Amino acid sequence: MHLIDIGVNLTHDSFDADRAAVIERAADAAVTQMIVTGANGPSSRRALELAREYPARLFATAGVHPHHAVELDEPLAGELEHLAAAPEVVAIGECGLDYFRDYSPRPAQRRAFERQLELAARLGKPVFLHQRDAHEDFTAILREHRPRLAGGVAHCFTGTRDQLIACLELELAVGLTGWVCDERRGTHLLPLVREIPPARLLVESDAPYLLPRDLRPWPSSRRNEPMYLPHIARVLARARGVSLEELAESATAASRALFRLPPPPGEPERLPTMNDLHE
């Protein structure tokens, strides 16, 4: 069994003391590949560095999170385009809109989002998308650009059924995290999991955030790690009524198809396509 963590914030300073050990613990837990999230200039640079340190095991995104939208000036835009062109960078983002925090003014968020969608279209790479309390503007902007995009994923989806259907109609993949393990705010997602086609359901830790609340025994650290991804996958498999192995197989194939990932070291060199999967 193999799993791919499509969204882990390995550049976060909470990993500075034991980043290599975190990567090895993930591998020991069958999380054989991970995509390191870039959220601004420094984290995108560091994500690419990590991907180059661990070839075919780590990959990177390059982008500007809506919290940092005001930082996307001309110099950063030029640097982002340079970073995003690297083969280790498999997606543009994390980009999108966040009206919950509003750390950047909304007009700046919308401009930064559109700019990154245009970059993704030019480079032919998928987008790693963030949306919180901004569904209408998010889908309107995305709908305008979608015909020119090479796919994308609604990262850390936590929304309603109507929002899920909107994402699926936009032909997005859906990334699910330990939010589904939170009895306070994530239980509404469990019946929705069955409505996501296997070719669109991806799994992610979003570590160091969103430690699954139902882990037993409870970890002494509140820090989430990608080694807990099989626990999240097991919860999703149960909600779908399939085995963990079946869920892992479809999510791994879908992740490799969307991001055009090579297999981990030691596996045959074959890239899956969406035709390998059953909608």
N, C-alpha and C positions, 0 to 999 in steps of 0.2 A: 504494500500500500504506500502511495506517495500523496502528499498534499503540498499545495503551493499557497503560501501566505501572500496574497496580492497587495497587502497594505500594512507595512510595519515601519514605525518611525525610529529606525535604528540609529539615526543621527542624534536622537534626544540625549541630553547630558546624563540622564539616569542610567544610560548604558556605558558611560565612559570607563567605568572601573572594570567591567567584565563583558564587553561586547563580544569578544571572541568566544567566550564560554556560552553566551546566549545563543550564538549561531550554532555551536556544536550541540547544545541541549535540544535545539529545534531539530537538527538532523537526526539525533537519537530518537526523537518522537515522530519520525517519518515526515517531517516538514523539510523536504529536500531542496526546495527553492523558495526564495522570498523576493519581493519587490519592495525596495526601500523608498519611502515617500520623500519627495522634495516639496517643500512648502514655501520657500523663499530662496534668495540667492545663495546664502551660506549652506543651507541644508541640501539644496539641489547639487551644489558642488561636492559636498561631502558624500551624498548618496552615490554619485558617479564614482568617487574615489573608492568607496566600499565595494561597488560592483566590480571594479577592476582588481581589487584585492582578492575577490572570491569569484573568479570567472565561472560562468554557467551555474553558479549557486545563488548569487545575488544579482539583482538587476535594479534599475533605478527609474524613478520618474523625475521630471524637471518641470517646475512650475511655481506659481505664486498663489498661495491660499488667499481667499477673500479677506482674511484678517490683515494681510500684508499688501492689499491692492494698491495702496498709496505709494508703495515702494517701486512699483513697476514703471520706472522712467525709461528714457531712451537707452542709457548705458546698460541697465539691467535687462531690458528687452533684447539688446544685442547679445549679451552674455547668455541669456536663456536660449536664444536660437542656436548659439554655438554648442552649449551643453546638450541640448535636445537632439542635435544631429548625431551624437555619439551612438554607436550601435548598442551599447549597454543600457542606454535610456530607451525604455520600451513604451513610455506613455508621457503625455503632456499633462501636467497638473501636480499637485492637487489644485484644481481651479473650480470656480463656481461662484455661488452667492451665499452669504450668511447674514440674514437679517435678524437673527436671534441676538448676536453679540454686537453687531454694527461697529466693529473695531475700525473699519474703514468706511467712509461715506458711501452710500449706496450707488451714486453715480460713478464713483471710482471703482467700485466692485464690478459694475456692469461693463465698464470700459476694459478693465483688466481681463474679465472673463472672455469678452469678445476677441480681444487681442490674442489670447491663448488658443481659442478655437481656430482662429485664422492660422496661427503657427502650426497647430496640429494638422490642419488641412494641407498646408504647404509641404510638411514633412511626411505626410501619409502615416501618422502614428495615432493610436487611439487616445482618448482623453480619460483622465482619472478625476471624477467629478465629485464636488462637495455641494450640498444644498441643505440649508436649515432655515425654516420659516420664510422661504422665498420661492415656493414652488411655481407660482404663476409666472413670475419674471424669468425664473430659471428655464422652464420649459419653453417659454416664448422665444428666448434667445437661442436656446439649443435647437429648436425646431427650424429656425432660419438657417442655421449652419449645418444641420445634420446631413443633408445630401452630399456634402463635400468631406465628411469625416470618415475615418477608417475605424469606426466603432468607438465604444466607450463603456465605462462602468459607473453606475451610481454607487459610489463608495459609501460604506457604512449606512445602508438604507435603514431608516427607522420610521418611514411614513405610513400613510393610510393605504387602504386597498385602491382607492381612486388614484393616488399618487403612484402606486406600483403599476397599475395598468397604463398610466401615462408614460412611465419609463419604458415599459415593454413595447408600447406603440412606437416609441422613438428608437426601437431596436437596440436598447441598452442592455448590457449585462447588469446584474444586481449583486453587489457585495454585501454579505451579511457577517456580522461580528458577534462578540459576546453580549451585545445588547439583547439578543434573543434569550439569554440565560438570566435576565434580570426580571424577577417576579414583580417588581414595582412598575416597570414601564415598557417591558418588551414582550409581554405575553400576547399582545394583539398580532405580533408578527408570525406566530407559530401556525395559525391556520392559513396565512397567506403564502407560506413557503411552498405549499402544494401547487400554487398557481404559477410558479416560476418554472419555465421549461428547463430541463437539465442543461441545455446548451447555454443558459444565461445565468445560472446560479454559481457564484464564486464565493470563496470563504476568505476571511481576513481577520487578523487579530487586532489591528490598529494599536498594537503595543507601542508605548507602555500604558496606554489608556484602556479602559473597558475590560478590566479583569473580570472574567465570568463570575457572577455572584454565587453560583451554585457549585463551585469547586469544593470537593471534599477529599482530603482535609483542606481547610482554608490555608492558603500560603501565608507564611509569616510576613512576606513583603506584599504591599498593595500594588506593586508594579506588575503589569501584565507582560507576558513573554510569548513569542510565537510557539513555544513548546506546548502551549495550551490549545493550539488550533484543533487537534483531534477531538478535544472535549466539545468545542463548538460544533464541529462537523457531526459528532455523535448526536447532539441535540437536534440538528437540522435533519439528519437521517431519520431519527425517530418521528419528527414532525411530518416528514414526507412518506413514512411507511416503507422505507427501504433500508438495506443494510448499510453500515458505515463504509464498507468496501465499495459498494455501488455508488454512494454519494461521493466518496473520495475520487473514484475513477472518473465520474462525469465532471466534477468540479475541476479536477486537474486537467482533463482534456480541454474543457472550456477555457481555462486560464491560458493554456499554451496556445490555443487557437487565437484568442483575442490579442494577446501580447506578442505572438510569434516567438515564443520561447523555445530554445533548444532543450532537449532532455538533459537531466542532470548527468554528471560524469558517470560513465559505466553503462548508460542505457543506449539503445540503438538510435542513430541519428535520423529521426523522423519527426517532422512537424505535423501535428494534427490539423485538420481543417474543420470548419463547422459542419461539413457533410458527414464527418465521422460520428456526429452526435444526433440523437433523436430529439426533435423539438417536442 
